[in-house]
């Protein structure tokens, strides 16, 4: 099964991003993420054997607790770069604990045989992917906005499966970030 870990967004932030997703959906070639799929990935695990899922869940449960993580979603960016955007995202600003959680998660799953990411961790919320048939990507002009902030108190292990119109994400486990949990 295809897995990743991540943080769910506060409902207010999802609501604030909804008009942006609607606008992106009106542009040719861009496929917006369903609002239910919005999240901040902390570690993409990829294909992982179902039989080893209990081992993975145990490794994630043993991660050091950070306490709540302050997160602000504001502004926009794109991957791989502005000259050749293939995905558009909302920028995530956070306390150092988010990067620490991502690093600790990466190390924990590396011990289970999952490859460590070679690129630096860039927290973000994917808003849309380029699905156009033309190599000329439709340029998107979005004014930077502040979509809000929240304190993340938990992270999740998710599965990702193909669906009829987009991937279907399902929470498999939830892990508290609270120091005394």
Secondary structure, 3 states (H helix, E strand, C coil): CEEEEEEECCHHHHHHHHHHHHHHHCCCCEEECCHHHCEEEEEEEEECCHHHHHHHHHHHHCCCCCCCEEEEEEEEEEECCHHHCCEEEEEEEECHHHHHHHHHHHHHHHCCCCCCCCCCCCCEEEEEEECCCCCCCCCCCCCCCEEEEEEECEEEEEEEECCCCCCEEEEEEEEECCCCC
